[in-house]
């Protein structure tokens, strides 16, 4: 298997001569006094930035990072929840030609050690509540930058690291305003994503990738300068970063930022700020069921994984737009069409700029109405990610010789052009808004004394879609084995990856070549 080296951008691709800093500068010139960021913390003072004010603060943070040795090509880990400092740092990296590496705030010290060492970062920007995770990771850093608050809330003084550089000191620098222009195809950012491998892979975006996400998202969502986007999903995921934030930046609109989702605060924020749309997840729907509906609002739609979800239309009268995207596709590559008839519960239709096919196990196209594997083709570095960081083997394995990217997902195409999501065919779980690799969890469990073999599968959950459960074949006495498995997972994995149950069995159902038949294990859970 080889990487699709024949598929490369031409010198006249859509973002030739442009980078992320160009986009922020262009909108600052055009929309200087228009609100770009409205910050609504759950504790602490609300704040807002116009485009001009935000760009000025980005320039100051960039100068502050440069004073600490950050330059072109350097990786900076952003280990923060949703807050203005996250966005300022992300754009400051682009300003300097550095690479912003965003990490899940629920990561353990062991996971953070892997991320920091893998990307080669010497600088981490974090918050007080997360600083101990970095400190106990064992990595050797040049600089640890820490915000003064925990997403607006006053921190526990015991959490403030003594040797940290305070984020406010970065803002004390006088930015020169002129960004170091980057080649459009130079790396811009990295997001770590769970896959079928035992370790998460670093998905590398170029500046052209980020601009593609901004322009494509704004076009698909029909966003304009008067749109107001409520963001509560985490910025370390593509959904909030690309679908919501970058799309809004391209349109010249406004983002309203909350630290996380809050059912009791949702409608108040929507009405007070005149929000026009929200990217959503199934958990949000069930949580809002119990909340009173306002008499009036400006919401045009909710973005969701499926169109025309009956309970949403019936309860709130709001249309839902189905869509599909992943970190590797930068933005939405399948989406419902605004103002057009959309098949209920489908994701939508293929988006311009992507080729889509659905095939069976032999690689032949499936008939309409039949489930098959979703394959996507685009241009690496523009409409598809550039590569997996430091892992050319994984990059090559993700594509076939004709450049088709294997999503590992099962979908069903219909004769009206719509596509429905069926299941994650790869050994993946979807826990709330998080992807969980069964292989990553099994890697940790393999090191537990008394475990001969393990198999992690998903159990259906009303609020989180599914949760991980592990079947274990023991080696020797079983007393205390389940507790040791859970303890090991809690120590090395983020909380959402930890199995909810440990089921000890004598043997696993098997298929060809002794592979564990996880389908039968899932059925066993369903029957229980």
N, C-alpha and C positions, 0 to 999 in steps of 0.2 A: 504494500500500500504506500502511495506517495502523496505528498501534499499537492493540491491543484495549482501548480506553479504557472500553468498557462492562463489562469484567470487572475489578472492583475489590473489595477486601474490604469487607464491611459493617462498621458500627461494633461489631458483636458477633461478630467473628471469634474463632477459638479462643484467641488470645493477647492480647486486649484488656487493656491496663493492665499488660502484662508485658514484660520485656526479658531479655537474657542475664544481666545481673547479678542479676535476680530469681531465676533458676534456680540459680545458684551459691549465693546466700544461702539459698534454701529448702533445698537439700541440705546446706548447712553446718549449719543449724539441726537438721535431721533426722538427719544422719549425722556429727556433729562429729568423733568419734574414729575413724571408719572410714577406712582408707587410700583415698585418691583416686588418688595418683600414686606409682608406684614407678619410679625412674630407674636404668637399668642401662647405664651407658656401657661402651664397650669398653676405655677407659683412664680412670683416675681412680676416685674413690670412688662406690659406690652410695649412693643417698639415697631417702628416702620422705617424703611429706607426707600428713597426714590432711586431710579436707575443711576443718577449721578452720584448720590451718596453711597450707594452700594459699590459702584466701580471705584470710588475713592478709597473706601475701606479695603477693598481687594488689593489695591495698589500698595497700601500701607502694610498689610499682612505679607504681601510678597516681599517688600523691602525688609521686613522683620525676619522672614525665613532666610532671605539671602544673607543677612547679617550673621546668621548661624550656619552659613556654609551650604545652603541648598542652592543648587544650580541646575542647569539643563541636564536632563536625563536622570537626575536623582529621584529615588522613590521616597515618598512621604506617606506614612501610614496615617489614615484618618480613622481613629477609633472613637467615634462620637455618635450619640443619638441625634435626633433631629434638633437643630438649633442653628442660629445665624452663623456661628463660628464654623460649622461644617461647610456651609456654602462658601464662605469667605476663603477658607483654606483650599477647597477644591478649585475654585477659580484662581486663587493665588498661585497654585501649582502650574496651571496653564499659563499664567502670566510669566512665570520664570522658565517655562519649557521643562518643568519637572513632571513627574508622574504621580498622580494621586491614587493611592491604594486604599480602598475602602473596605472595612472589615465589620463583621456582624458583632454588635455590642453584647450579644449573649455568648460569645466565644470564651472558652476557658484559657487559662494561662498557657497550657500545652498547645492549644490551637493557635494562639497569638504568637508563640515562639516560632511555630512553623511558618506562619504568614510573613512575619518580619524577616526571618532568615531567608525564606524563599525568594522574596522580592528584593532583598539586599538593602532594606531601609535602615538609615541611621537616625532618622527623625520620626517621632510619633507625636501626633496631636490627639489628646484625649480629654476626659473630664474627671473630676475628683472621684466619683463613685466607681470609675473603671480603672483608675490609676494603679490600684493594687494588682490587678490582673496583669498589667504590663510589668510592674515591678517584680512579680514572682515568676515571670516567664523565663527569666534567666538570660535574656538577650543583652548584648552590649550596645547601648545606644549612645550617640553623640549628644542628642538633645531630646528631652521629653517636655513637650509643651502641654500645659493644663489650663483649661478654662477656669474662670473664677466661680462659676455656678454649675449645678447639675441641671442643665436644660432650663435654666431660669430660677431654679430653687436654690436656696442657700445650702451649701454643702456641709457635711459633717467635717469639722476641722481635722479630725483624725485621719480623714481620707486625703487631705492635701499633701502631696509629696514635697519634701523639703528641698529637693534638688531640681524641681521643675521650673521651667520658664513660664511665667504667666502669659496667657493669651493677650491680655490687655497691653503687655509690653510690645507685642508685635504691632499693635495699632498705634503705638507711640512713634513709630518710624515715619519719616516723610517719604512717601512713595513718589517715584519720579514720573509715574503715570504712563510711561512708555513700556509696553510689554515686549519681551524678547520673542520675536516672531518665530513660530515653529512651522516646520514643514507639515502640510496637512496629513501626511501619512506617517508622521512620527507618533510614537506612543503618547497617549494623553492620560489614560487611567487604567486601573486594573480592579476587577471585582472577582472575588473568590466564590466559586460556585460548586456545589456538590454534584458529583456525577457517579458513574459506576465504579470509579477507582476508590481506593482506600484513603486517598488524600484529595482534598478539594483542588481544583485546577484554577489557575489565575487567568481570567479572560482579559486579553489585552484589547483595549479600544484605542484607535488613533483619533486625532483631532477631526478627521473627516468622518469617522464613525459617529462622534458626538454631534457633529453638525447635521449628519444624515438623520439621526434620531430627532433632533430639534425640528428640522424642516418637515420631515415625513409626519411626525406626530402632530404638528400644528396643522398640516394640510388635512390629514385624515379626520381629526377632531373638529375641523372647521373653526379653529380658534382665531380670534381677532383681538385688537388692542383693548377692548372693553371686557374681555373675559377675565374672570377671577377664579383661580384654581385652589381648592382646599387640599392641602397635602398633610396626611398623617401617617402614611406608610413610610417605612424607613428609607432614608437616602442611600443606604448601602446596598439597596436593591435597584435593579433596572427600572422597575415600575415607577417609583417615585422620581428617580433621577432623570430618566429619559422621557417616559410617557407624560409625566406631569410637569417637572421643572423645566427641562430643556425645551419642550414644546411651547410652554408659556413664554419663555424667554424669546423664542423665535417670533412669536406673535406680538410681542410688546405688551403683554398683559401683566397681571398681578398674581403672585402666589401668596396664599395665607397658610402659614406654617404652624402646625401643632406638634408637640413632642411625640405623640402617639394617638391612637384612636381613643376617643372617649364618647360613649353613647350619650351621656348626660350633657356634654358640651357641643355635640355635633350640630344640632339645629340652631343653637344660638350663634355659633360661628358662621354658619351658612347664611342666616338672615342678616346679621349685623354687617357682614362684609359684602353682601350681594354676590355670593359665590354662584358660579354658573355650571360647574360640573365637579365631580369627584371620582377619582379612581377608587374602586371598591373591591372588597373581598367578601366571600360568603359569611364569614363571622360577623361582619358589620351589619348585614341584613338581620340576622337573628338577634343581635344586641339592640338594634333600633326598634324592634317590634314593640318593646315595652315603653318606648318614649313617646310623648305627645307630639303630634304633627303641628307645625306652625300654620297659621292661617294663610300666609303667603310666602313665597320664596322665588328665587330666580333660576333654580336648577333646571338645566335643559335635559340632562341625562346622567346616568351613572355608567362608568366604564366597568365591565365585569367580564368574566370568562364565557358568559352565555347571553344571547339576545332574548329579549322579551320574557324575562323570568316572571312567571305568573304571580307569585306572591308579592313581588315589588310593584307590579302594575296595579294589583288589586288593593294593596295597602296604602301606597303613596301616590299612585298615578304617574310614576316616573318611568320613562323608557330606559331599558338597560341595553347597552351596546356590547355584544360579544366581541372578543378579541383573543389573539394568541401572539405571544412573543416570548423571547427568552434572552438571557444575557448575551448569548452568541449572535442573536439577530439584531441587537441594539434597540430596536423599537418593534412596533407591531407589524408582523408580516401577514397576518390574517385578521380581518376586522369587518364588523357589520357596517352598513352604509347609513349615514344619518339621513333621515327623511325618506328612506326607501323601505319597501317590505323586507323584513328579515325573518329568516326561519327561526321559530322559537327554539331556544336552548342550543342553537348553533353558535360557533365562534364568529362566523362571517365568511367573507370571500377573500381570495388572495389579493394582496396589496401590490400595486405597481412597484417595480424595482426588485421583486422577488419572483423566482420560479418555484412552483409548488407541485409536488407529485405525491401520490399515495400508492404504495406498492405492497405486494404480498411477500412472503418469505423468500420467494425465488426472484424477486425484483421486478415482477410483471405488474402493470397497473391493475388495481382492483376495480371492479364494476361499481357503479353508483349504488349506494346503500350498503356496501360491504366495508368492513373495517380493515385497515392496513396501516403500514408504517409511513409516517410523515417525513418527507425529505424536502430540503430547501436548498435553492442555489441562488447565490448572489455574488457580490464582488468583495473578497476579503480586503479589509482595510477601509471599506466604504459602507456597504450595506450588510456585511457580515464582519464579525470580529477578525482581528489581524492574526492572532495565534494564541495558543496556551503558553503562558510565560514559562520559559526555560524547559519546555516539554515538546520538542518537535515530534516525538513519537505519538503523543496523544493528539497533536494537531493533525498529523497525517491520518491517523486512524479515524478521525471524525469525518473525513471526506472520502468519497470514492474517487476513482481515476478521472471521472468526468466533472468533479467539483461539487457533487451533491453532498450537503451536510446532513448527517443522520441525527435527527432530534431524539430518536428513541421513543417517540410517543405514538400511540395508536389513535387514529382518527377515522371518521367515516365521511367520504365525500358524497354529495347528492347531485342529482341531475340539474338542479337549479343553481349550481355553483357554490352553494354553501357547504361548509365543513364543520362537523361536530367533533368535539374532543371526546375520546372514549376512556383512555387510561394511559398511565405512564408505563410504557413497555419496558424501559430500562428498570433496573432494580432500584427504583426510587420511591420515596414516600413524599406526600405533600401534607405537612403538619402546619395547619393554619396557613400563613403566607410563606412558610419556609420549605425549601427542598431539603430532603434528608437522604443521604446515600446509605443504603443498607450495608454496602461493603465497608464504609467508614466505621459504622457502629460494630460490625462483625470483627473488624481489625482490632478494636479495643478489647472486645470480649474474648478474642483468641488468646490474649495474654493473661486471662484470669485462671488461677490455679483450680484445677478440677473440671475445666471445660475441654471436651474432646472436639466438639463441633457446634456451631451455632447458625441459626437462620433467622434473620430479622424480616418481618413482614408488617404490613399496615393493618390496623383494625379500625373499622369505620367509627367516626365520632361526629356527633351532631354539630358541635361548635367548631372543631378544628379540621373537619373533613376526614382525617385519619390520624392515628397515633401509633408509634412503633411498639411492637411486641416481639420478644425473642423466644424462639424455641431452642433449647439446649440439650445436647446429648452429653451426659456427664462422663467423667473419667475418674472413677473412684467414688468415695462417699459423697452424698448430696447435701448433707447437713451444712447449712450456711451458704450454699452455692449461689442461690438466688440473690442473697444479700451482697455477696462479693461482686457479682455481675453488676448490680445496680451501683454499688459504691465505685467501681472502676469507671463506669460510664459517667457518673457525676463528676468524677475527678478530671476526666480527660475530654469530655464533650460538652457542648452547649446544652442547656437544660431541655430544649425542645427535641434533642436527639436521643435523650435517655429513654430506654424502653419503659413502658408503663407496667408491663408484666413479664415475668420470666416463667416459661412453661417448660418443665423438665420432661423429656421423653426418652424412650429407649432407642428409637430409630426415626429417620426421616423418610417420607415418600420420595422415590427417585424416578428420574426420567433417563434419557440417553446419556451414556458416559457417567453415570452415577451422580448427575447434577440434581440438586434438591428441587423437588417439585413444589415451588412456593405457592402455586395456584391452589393446590390441595390444602396447604397450611392455612391459606386465607379462608378457604371454605370451612375448615375446621373451626376457625375463630368465629365465623358468621353463624355456624350452627350452635356454638356455645352461647 
